[in-house]
Amino acid sequence: MQEKLKNMKFELDIDKNKYILKIDDKTIELTREESVNLHNTLNRVLKATPQLFNTKG
């Protein structure tokens, strides 16, 4: 069973020069390069599997 996300936030911390990804109670700090890689990977997955995100359930 897949767990649903309740809270997700993505922001830039200028002081740390890091992108901060918060998902529920987890926090991940990413460099700009890691952020771009994550973005590109998610885009590829979404484009490759659009039918999964158009179903009701």
mmCIF file of the N, C-alpha and C atoms, coordinates in Angstrom:
data_MODEL
# 
_entry.id   MODEL 
# 
loop_
_atom_site.group_PDB 
_atom_site.id 
_atom_site.type_symbol 
_atom_site.label_atom_id 
_atom_site.label_alt_id 
_atom_site.label_comp_id 
_atom_site.label_asym_id 
_atom_site.label_entity_id 
_atom_site.label_seq_id 
_atom_site.pdbx_PDB_ins_code 
_atom_site.Cartn_x 
_atom_site.Cartn_y 
_atom_site.Cartn_z 
_atom_site.occupancy 
_atom_site.B_iso_or_equiv 
_atom_site.pdbx_formal_charge 
_atom_site.auth_seq_id 
_atom_site.auth_comp_id 
_atom_site.auth_asym_id 
_atom_site.auth_atom_id 
_atom_site.pdbx_PDB_model_num 
ATOM 1   N N  . MET A 1 1  ? 0.844  -1.182 0.000   1.00 0.00 ? 1  MET A N  1 
ATOM 2   C CA . MET A 1 1  ? 0.000  0.000  0.000   1.00 0.00 ? 1  MET A CA 1 
ATOM 3   C C  . MET A 1 1  ? 0.887  1.244  0.000   1.00 0.00 ? 1  MET A C  1 
ATOM 4   N N  . GLN A 1 2  ? 0.503  2.222  -0.775  1.00 0.00 ? 2  GLN A N  1 
ATOM 5   C CA . GLN A 1 2  ? 1.273  3.457  -0.871  1.00 0.00 ? 2  GLN A CA 1 
ATOM 6   C C  . GLN A 1 2  ? 0.730  4.486  0.108   1.00 0.00 ? 2  GLN A C  1 
ATOM 7   N N  . GLU A 1 3  ? 1.629  5.104  0.848   1.00 0.00 ? 3  GLU A N  1 
ATOM 8   C CA . GLU A 1 3  ? 1.241  6.110  1.828   1.00 0.00 ? 3  GLU A CA 1 
ATOM 9   C C  . GLU A 1 3  ? 1.026  7.458  1.145   1.00 0.00 ? 3  GLU A C  1 
ATOM 10  N N  . LYS A 1 4  ? -0.048 8.152  1.522   1.00 0.00 ? 4  LYS A N  1 
ATOM 11  C CA . LYS A 1 4  ? -0.321 9.471  0.948   1.00 0.00 ? 4  LYS A CA 1 
ATOM 12  C C  . LYS A 1 4  ? 0.443  10.540 1.723   1.00 0.00 ? 4  LYS A C  1 
ATOM 13  N N  . LEU A 1 5  ? 0.953  11.516 0.976   1.00 0.00 ? 5  LEU A N  1 
ATOM 14  C CA . LEU A 1 5  ? 1.669  12.626 1.597   1.00 0.00 ? 5  LEU A CA 1 
ATOM 15  C C  . LEU A 1 5  ? 0.668  13.619 2.165   1.00 0.00 ? 5  LEU A C  1 
ATOM 16  N N  . LYS A 1 6  ? 0.901  14.044 3.384   1.00 0.00 ? 6  LYS A N  1 
ATOM 17  C CA . LYS A 1 6  ? 0.008  15.006 4.018   1.00 0.00 ? 6  LYS A CA 1 
ATOM 18  C C  . LYS A 1 6  ? 0.513  16.433 3.862   1.00 0.00 ? 6  LYS A C  1 
ATOM 19  N N  . ASN A 1 7  ? 1.840  16.583 3.882   1.00 0.00 ? 7  ASN A N  1 
ATOM 20  C CA . ASN A 1 7  ? 2.401  17.930 3.851   1.00 0.00 ? 7  ASN A CA 1 
ATOM 21  C C  . ASN A 1 7  ? 3.730  17.898 3.103   1.00 0.00 ? 7  ASN A C  1 
ATOM 22  N N  . MET A 1 8  ? 3.848  18.731 2.077   1.00 0.00 ? 8  MET A N  1 
ATOM 23  C CA . MET A 1 8  ? 5.088  18.800 1.316   1.00 0.00 ? 8  MET A CA 1 
ATOM 24  C C  . MET A 1 8  ? 5.407  20.267 1.038   1.00 0.00 ? 8  MET A C  1 
ATOM 25  N N  . LYS A 1 9  ? 6.682  20.643 1.251   1.00 0.00 ? 9  LYS A N  1 
ATOM 26  C CA . LYS A 1 9  ? 7.106  22.023 1.053   1.00 0.00 ? 9  LYS A CA 1 
ATOM 27  C C  . LYS A 1 9  ? 8.518  22.015 0.474   1.00 0.00 ? 9  LYS A C  1 
ATOM 28  N N  . PHE A 1 10 ? 8.769  22.904 -0.482  1.00 0.00 ? 10 PHE A N  1 
ATOM 29  C CA . PHE A 1 10 ? 10.081 23.008 -1.118  1.00 0.00 ? 10 PHE A CA 1 
ATOM 30  C C  . PHE A 1 10 ? 10.475 24.474 -1.114  1.00 0.00 ? 10 PHE A C  1 
ATOM 31  N N  . GLU A 1 11 ? 11.625 24.779 -0.524  1.00 0.00 ? 11 GLU A N  1 
ATOM 32  C CA . GLU A 1 11 ? 12.034 26.180 -0.416  1.00 0.00 ? 11 GLU A CA 1 
ATOM 33  C C  . GLU A 1 11 ? 13.551 26.311 -0.511  1.00 0.00 ? 11 GLU A C  1 
ATOM 34  N N  . LEU A 1 12 ? 14.008 27.533 -0.705  1.00 0.00 ? 12 LEU A N  1 
ATOM 35  C CA . LEU A 1 12 ? 15.435 27.843 -0.769  1.00 0.00 ? 12 LEU A CA 1 
ATOM 36  C C  . LEU A 1 12 ? 15.851 28.504 0.538   1.00 0.00 ? 12 LEU A C  1 
ATOM 37  N N  . ASP A 1 13 ? 16.869 27.949 1.174   1.00 0.00 ? 13 ASP A N  1 
ATOM 38  C CA . ASP A 1 13 ? 17.450 28.548 2.375   1.00 0.00 ? 13 ASP A CA 1 
ATOM 39  C C  . ASP A 1 13 ? 18.689 29.323 1.935   1.00 0.00 ? 13 ASP A C  1 
ATOM 40  N N  . ILE A 1 14 ? 18.562 30.632 1.854   1.00 0.00 ? 14 ILE A N  1 
ATOM 41  C CA . ILE A 1 14 ? 19.642 31.479 1.348   1.00 0.00 ? 14 ILE A CA 1 
ATOM 42  C C  . ILE A 1 14 ? 20.861 31.422 2.271   1.00 0.00 ? 14 ILE A C  1 
ATOM 43  N N  . ASP A 1 15 ? 20.636 31.365 3.579   1.00 0.00 ? 15 ASP A N  1 
ATOM 44  C CA . ASP A 1 15 ? 21.751 31.326 4.533   1.00 0.00 ? 15 ASP A CA 1 
ATOM 45  C C  . ASP A 1 15 ? 22.604 30.067 4.359   1.00 0.00 ? 15 ASP A C  1 
ATOM 46  N N  . LYS A 1 16 ? 21.958 28.940 4.129   1.00 0.00 ? 16 LYS A N  1 
ATOM 47  C CA . LYS A 1 16 ? 22.683 27.672 3.951   1.00 0.00 ? 16 LYS A CA 1 
ATOM 48  C C  . LYS A 1 16 ? 23.065 27.426 2.495   1.00 0.00 ? 16 LYS A C  1 
ATOM 49  N N  . ASN A 1 17 ? 22.483 28.215 1.591   1.00 0.00 ? 17 ASN A N  1 
ATOM 50  C CA . ASN A 1 17 ? 22.662 28.006 0.155   1.00 0.00 ? 17 ASN A CA 1 
ATOM 51  C C  . ASN A 1 17 ? 22.255 26.586 -0.238  1.00 0.00 ? 17 ASN A C  1 
ATOM 52  N N  . LYS A 1 18 ? 21.097 26.163 0.300   1.00 0.00 ? 18 LYS A N  1 
ATOM 53  C CA . LYS A 1 18 ? 20.578 24.818 0.047   1.00 0.00 ? 18 LYS A CA 1 
ATOM 54  C C  . LYS A 1 18 ? 19.090 24.912 -0.256  1.00 0.00 ? 18 LYS A C  1 
ATOM 55  N N  . TYR A 1 19 ? 18.605 23.953 -1.012  1.00 0.00 ? 19 TYR A N  1 
ATOM 56  C CA . TYR A 1 19 ? 17.176 23.792 -1.205  1.00 0.00 ? 19 TYR A CA 1 
ATOM 57  C C  . TYR A 1 19 ? 16.693 22.827 -0.137  1.00 0.00 ? 19 TYR A C  1 
ATOM 58  N N  . ILE A 1 20 ? 15.594 23.145 0.494   1.00 0.00 ? 20 ILE A N  1 
ATOM 59  C CA . ILE A 1 20 ? 15.069 22.339 1.586   1.00 0.00 ? 20 ILE A CA 1 
ATOM 60  C C  . ILE A 1 20 ? 13.760 21.700 1.124   1.00 0.00 ? 20 ILE A C  1 
ATOM 61  N N  . LEU A 1 21 ? 13.718 20.386 1.153   1.00 0.00 ? 21 LEU A N  1 
ATOM 62  C CA . LEU A 1 21 ? 12.521 19.630 0.806   1.00 0.00 ? 21 LEU A CA 1 
ATOM 63  C C  . LEU A 1 21 ? 11.984 19.020 2.090   1.00 0.00 ? 21 LEU A C  1 
ATOM 64  N N  . LYS A 1 22 ? 10.765 19.410 2.468   1.00 0.00 ? 22 LYS A N  1 
ATOM 65  C CA . LYS A 1 22 ? 10.129 18.880 3.673   1.00 0.00 ? 22 LYS A CA 1 
ATOM 66  C C  . LYS A 1 22 ? 8.923  18.058 3.245   1.00 0.00 ? 22 LYS A C  1 
ATOM 67  N N  . ILE A 1 23 ? 8.923  16.801 3.641   1.00 0.00 ? 23 ILE A N  1 
ATOM 68  C CA . ILE A 1 23 ? 7.807  15.903 3.358   1.00 0.00 ? 23 ILE A CA 1 
ATOM 69  C C  . ILE A 1 23 ? 7.374  15.310 4.692   1.00 0.00 ? 23 ILE A C  1 
ATOM 70  N N  . ASP A 1 24 ? 6.170  15.671 5.107   1.00 0.00 ? 24 ASP A N  1 
ATOM 71  C CA . ASP A 1 24 ? 5.655  15.277 6.420   1.00 0.00 ? 24 ASP A CA 1 
ATOM 72  C C  . ASP A 1 24 ? 6.695  15.616 7.486   1.00 0.00 ? 24 ASP A C  1 
ATOM 73  N N  . ASP A 1 25 ? 7.247  14.634 8.192   1.00 0.00 ? 25 ASP A N  1 
ATOM 74  C CA . ASP A 1 25 ? 8.199  14.917 9.272   1.00 0.00 ? 25 ASP A CA 1 
ATOM 75  C C  . ASP A 1 25 ? 9.655  14.749 8.848   1.00 0.00 ? 25 ASP A C  1 
ATOM 76  N N  . LYS A 1 26 ? 9.903  14.572 7.557   1.00 0.00 ? 26 LYS A N  1 
ATOM 77  C CA . LYS A 1 26 ? 11.265 14.392 7.052   1.00 0.00 ? 26 LYS A CA 1 
ATOM 78  C C  . LYS A 1 26 ? 11.741 15.676 6.368   1.00 0.00 ? 26 LYS A C  1 
ATOM 79  N N  . THR A 1 27 ? 13.013 16.012 6.563   1.00 0.00 ? 27 THR A N  1 
ATOM 80  C CA . THR A 1 27 ? 13.615 17.188 5.933   1.00 0.00 ? 27 THR A CA 1 
ATOM 81  C C  . THR A 1 27 ? 14.871 16.754 5.199   1.00 0.00 ? 27 THR A C  1 
ATOM 82  N N  . ILE A 1 28 ? 14.988 17.166 3.939   1.00 0.00 ? 28 ILE A N  1 
ATOM 83  C CA . ILE A 1 28 ? 16.140 16.825 3.109   1.00 0.00 ? 28 ILE A CA 1 
ATOM 84  C C  . ILE A 1 28 ? 16.734 18.123 2.579   1.00 0.00 ? 28 ILE A C  1 
ATOM 85  N N  . GLU A 1 29 ? 18.038 18.294 2.765   1.00 0.00 ? 29 GLU A N  1 
ATOM 86  C CA . GLU A 1 29 ? 18.746 19.455 2.226   1.00 0.00 ? 29 GLU A CA 1 
ATOM 87  C C  . GLU A 1 29 ? 19.418 19.045 0.922   1.00 0.00 ? 29 GLU A C  1 
ATOM 88  N N  . LEU A 1 30 ? 19.201 19.828 -0.129  1.00 0.00 ? 30 LEU A N  1 
ATOM 89  C CA . LEU A 1 30 ? 19.742 19.518 -1.444  1.00 0.00 ? 30 LEU A CA 1 
ATOM 90  C C  . LEU A 1 30 ? 20.567 20.683 -1.974  1.00 0.00 ? 30 LEU A C  1 
ATOM 91  N N  . THR A 1 31 ? 21.631 20.358 -2.690  1.00 0.00 ? 31 THR A N  1 
ATOM 92  C CA . THR A 1 31 ? 22.374 21.389 -3.408  1.00 0.00 ? 31 THR A CA 1 
ATOM 93  C C  . THR A 1 31 ? 21.559 21.767 -4.642  1.00 0.00 ? 31 THR A C  1 
ATOM 94  N N  . ARG A 1 32 ? 21.973 22.802 -5.320  1.00 0.00 ? 32 ARG A N  1 
ATOM 95  C CA . ARG A 1 32 ? 21.275 23.183 -6.557  1.00 0.00 ? 32 ARG A CA 1 
ATOM 96  C C  . ARG A 1 32 ? 21.331 22.047 -7.569  1.00 0.00 ? 32 ARG A C  1 
ATOM 97  N N  . GLU A 1 33 ? 22.486 21.414 -7.714  1.00 0.00 ? 33 GLU A N  1 
ATOM 98  C CA . GLU A 1 33 ? 22.625 20.312 -8.669  1.00 0.00 ? 33 GLU A CA 1 
ATOM 99  C C  . GLU A 1 33 ? 21.708 19.143 -8.308  1.00 0.00 ? 33 GLU A C  1 
ATOM 100 N N  . GLU A 1 34 ? 21.627 18.804 -7.033  1.00 0.00 ? 34 GLU A N  1 
ATOM 101 C CA . GLU A 1 34 ? 20.740 17.722 -6.597  1.00 0.00 ? 34 GLU A CA 1 
ATOM 102 C C  . GLU A 1 34 ? 19.282 18.088 -6.851  1.00 0.00 ? 34 GLU A C  1 
ATOM 103 N N  . SER A 1 35 ? 18.937 19.359 -6.631  1.00 0.00 ? 35 SER A N  1 
ATOM 104 C CA . SER A 1 35 ? 17.571 19.826 -6.888  1.00 0.00 ? 35 SER A CA 1 
ATOM 105 C C  . SER A 1 35 ? 17.202 19.703 -8.357  1.00 0.00 ? 35 SER A C  1 
ATOM 106 N N  . VAL A 1 36 ? 18.112 20.109 -9.221  1.00 0.00 ? 36 VAL A N  1 
ATOM 107 C CA . VAL A 1 36 ? 17.870 20.021 -10.665 1.00 0.00 ? 36 VAL A CA 1 
ATOM 108 C C  . VAL A 1 36 ? 17.729 18.560 -11.083 1.00 0.00 ? 36 VAL A C  1 
ATOM 109 N N  . ASN A 1 37 ? 18.585 17.689 -10.546 1.00 0.00 ? 37 ASN A N  1 
ATOM 110 C CA . ASN A 1 37 ? 18.494 16.264 -10.869 1.00 0.00 ? 37 ASN A CA 1 
ATOM 111 C C  . ASN A 1 37 ? 17.165 15.675 -10.413 1.00 0.00 ? 37 ASN A C  1 
ATOM 112 N N  . LEU A 1 38 ? 16.723 16.037 -9.214  1.00 0.00 ? 38 LEU A N  1 
ATOM 113 C CA . LEU A 1 38 ? 15.436 15.564 -8.711  1.00 0.00 ? 38 LEU A CA 1 
ATOM 114 C C  . LEU A 1 38 ? 14.302 16.050 -9.607  1.00 0.00 ? 38 LEU A C  1 
ATOM 115 N N  . HIS A 1 39 ? 14.324 17.322 -9.955  1.00 0.00 ? 39 HIS A N  1 
ATOM 116 C CA . HIS A 1 39 ? 13.313 17.909 -10.835 1.00 0.00 ? 39 HIS A CA 1 
ATOM 117 C C  . HIS A 1 39 ? 13.253 17.170 -12.176 1.00 0.00 ? 39 HIS A C  1 
ATOM 118 N N  . ASN A 1 40 ? 14.413 16.959 -12.794 1.00 0.00 ? 40 ASN A N  1 
ATOM 119 C CA . ASN A 1 40 ? 14.460 16.289 -14.097 1.00 0.00 ? 40 ASN A CA 1 
ATOM 120 C C  . ASN A 1 40 ? 13.981 14.845 -14.008 1.00 0.00 ? 40 ASN A C  1 
ATOM 121 N N  . THR A 1 41 ? 14.350 14.153 -12.938 1.00 0.00 ? 41 THR A N  1 
ATOM 122 C CA . THR A 1 41 ? 13.910 12.767 -12.755 1.00 0.00 ? 41 THR A CA 1 
ATOM 123 C C  . THR A 1 41 ? 12.400 12.695 -12.595 1.00 0.00 ? 41 THR A C  1 
ATOM 124 N N  . LEU A 1 42 ? 11.841 13.573 -11.776 1.00 0.00 ? 42 LEU A N  1 
ATOM 125 C CA . LEU A 1 42 ? 10.388 13.580 -11.585 1.00 0.00 ? 42 LEU A CA 1 
ATOM 126 C C  . LEU A 1 42 ? 9.663  13.910 -12.887 1.00 0.00 ? 42 LEU A C  1 
ATOM 127 N N  . ASN A 1 43 ? 10.183 14.844 -13.656 1.00 0.00 ? 43 ASN A N  1 
ATOM 128 C CA . ASN A 1 43 ? 9.566  15.173 -14.947 1.00 0.00 ? 43 ASN A CA 1 
ATOM 129 C C  . ASN A 1 43 ? 9.569  13.980 -15.891 1.00 0.00 ? 43 ASN A C  1 
ATOM 130 N N  . ARG A 1 44 ? 10.700 13.249 -15.954 1.00 0.00 ? 44 ARG A N  1 
ATOM 131 C CA . ARG A 1 44 ? 10.774 12.070 -16.825 1.00 0.00 ? 44 ARG A CA 1 
ATOM 132 C C  . ARG A 1 44 ? 9.755  11.016 -16.405 1.00 0.00 ? 44 ARG A C  1 
ATOM 133 N N  . VAL A 1 45 ? 9.636  10.793 -15.104 1.00 0.00 ? 45 VAL A N  1 
ATOM 134 C CA . VAL A 1 45 ? 8.687  9.795  -14.604 1.00 0.00 ? 45 VAL A CA 1 
ATOM 135 C C  . VAL A 1 45 ? 7.258  10.217 -14.926 1.00 0.00 ? 45 VAL A C  1 
ATOM 136 N N  . LEU A 1 46 ? 6.933  11.481 -14.690 1.00 0.00 ? 46 LEU A N  1 
ATOM 137 C CA . LEU A 1 46 ? 5.575  11.958 -14.953 1.00 0.00 ? 46 LEU A CA 1 
ATOM 138 C C  . LEU A 1 46 ? 5.225  11.899 -16.440 1.00 0.00 ? 46 LEU A C  1 
ATOM 139 N N  . LYS A 1 47 ? 6.164  12.236 -17.296 1.00 0.00 ? 47 LYS A N  1 
ATOM 140 C CA . LYS A 1 47 ? 5.914  12.187 -18.739 1.00 0.00 ? 47 LYS A CA 1 
ATOM 141 C C  . LYS A 1 47 ? 5.797  10.759 -19.238 1.00 0.00 ? 47 LYS A C  1 
ATOM 142 N N  . ALA A 1 48 ? 6.523  9.836  -18.624 1.00 0.00 ? 48 ALA A N  1 
ATOM 143 C CA . ALA A 1 48 ? 6.507  8.436  -19.060 1.00 0.00 ? 48 ALA A CA 1 
ATOM 144 C C  . ALA A 1 48 ? 5.267  7.696  -18.580 1.00 0.00 ? 48 ALA A C  1 
ATOM 145 N N  . THR A 1 49 ? 4.635  8.174  -17.519 1.00 0.00 ? 49 THR A N  1 
ATOM 146 C CA . THR A 1 49 ? 3.505  7.448  -16.941 1.00 0.00 ? 49 THR A CA 1 
ATOM 147 C C  . THR A 1 49 ? 2.302  8.352  -16.675 1.00 0.00 ? 49 THR A C  1 
ATOM 148 N N  . PRO A 1 50 ? 1.844  9.127  -17.662 1.00 0.00 ? 50 PRO A N  1 
ATOM 149 C CA . PRO A 1 50 ? 0.732  10.048 -17.396 1.00 0.00 ? 50 PRO A CA 1 
ATOM 150 C C  . PRO A 1 50 ? -0.561 9.336  -17.017 1.00 0.00 ? 50 PRO A C  1 
ATOM 151 N N  . GLN A 1 51 ? -0.752 8.114  -17.501 1.00 0.00 ? 51 GLN A N  1 
ATOM 152 C CA . GLN A 1 51 ? -1.993 7.405  -17.214 1.00 0.00 ? 51 GLN A CA 1 
ATOM 153 C C  . GLN A 1 51 ? -2.158 7.123  -15.722 1.00 0.00 ? 51 GLN A C  1 
ATOM 154 N N  . LEU A 1 52 ? -1.094 6.981  -14.975 1.00 0.00 ? 52 LEU A N  1 
ATOM 155 C CA . LEU A 1 52 ? -1.198 6.714  -13.546 1.00 0.00 ? 52 LEU A CA 1 
ATOM 156 C C  . LEU A 1 52 ? -1.770 7.901  -12.785 1.00 0.00 ? 52 LEU A C  1 
ATOM 157 N N  . PHE A 1 53 ? -1.559 9.102  -13.303 1.00 0.00 ? 53 PHE A N  1 
ATOM 158 C CA . PHE A 1 53 ? -1.970 10.300 -12.589 1.00 0.00 ? 53 PHE A CA 1 
ATOM 159 C C  . PHE A 1 53 ? -3.308 10.845 -13.085 1.00 0.00 ? 53 PHE A C  1 
ATOM 160 N N  . ASN A 1 54 ? -3.913 10.165 -14.041 1.00 0.00 ? 54 ASN A N  1 
ATOM 161 C CA . ASN A 1 54 ? -5.216 10.584 -14.549 1.00 0.00 ? 54 ASN A CA 1 
ATOM 162 C C  . ASN A 1 54 ? -6.324 9.647  -14.103 1.00 0.00 ? 54 ASN A C  1 
ATOM 163 N N  . THR A 1 55 ? -6.003 8.681  -13.236 1.00 0.00 ? 55 THR A N  1 
ATOM 164 C CA . THR A 1 55 ? -7.013 7.741  -12.765 1.00 0.00 ? 55 THR A CA 1 
ATOM 165 C C  . THR A 1 55 ? -7.555 8.207  -11.428 1.00 0.00 ? 55 THR A C  1 
ATOM 166 N N  . LYS A 1 56 ? -8.793 7.857  -11.153 1.00 0.00 ? 56 LYS A N  1 
ATOM 167 C CA . LYS A 1 56 ? -9.397 8.192  -9.866  1.00 0.00 ? 56 LYS A CA 1 
ATOM 168 C C  . LYS A 1 56 ? -9.151 7.025  -8.920  1.00 0.00 ? 56 LYS A C  1 
ATOM 169 N N  . GLY A 1 57 ? -8.952 7.360  -7.652  1.00 0.00 ? 57 GLY A N  1 
ATOM 170 C CA . GLY A 1 57 ? -8.750 6.262  -6.714  1.00 0.00 ? 57 GLY A CA 1 
ATOM 171 C C  . GLY A 1 57 ? -8.408 6.642  -5.375  1.00 0.00 ? 57 GLY A C  1 
# 
